[in-house]
Amino acid sequence: NCGNGKPWDRSYDDLVSFVKEFGHARIPLKFPPNPSLGMWVSTQRQSYKKYLKGDSSSKMIADRILLLKKSVLNGSLIIDQYGIDHMRHL
């Protein structure tokens, strides 16, 4: 992430496009059309968990949390209010 947030915004847009196309947010770690997207989602989950624990190394901010919480479709969550990664069991 750069300080201006632009790379984050582009990745978020890619996430939204993925959810629209596939109907879920279970992005493979190495998704062929966009290999970095799965890693980006994984990083967001980890950062959110750190944020919930009060870890100052988290880069998660309130605006991003709200956006990620809106990325819900057919019960596929990126993050929820508890920081649970619902995709790891699928």
Secondary structure, 3 states (H helix, E strand, C coil): CCCCCHHHHHHHHHHHHHHHHHCCCCCCCCCCCCHHHHHHHHHHHHHHHHHHCCCCCCCCCHHHHHHHHCCCECCECCCCCCCCCCCCCC
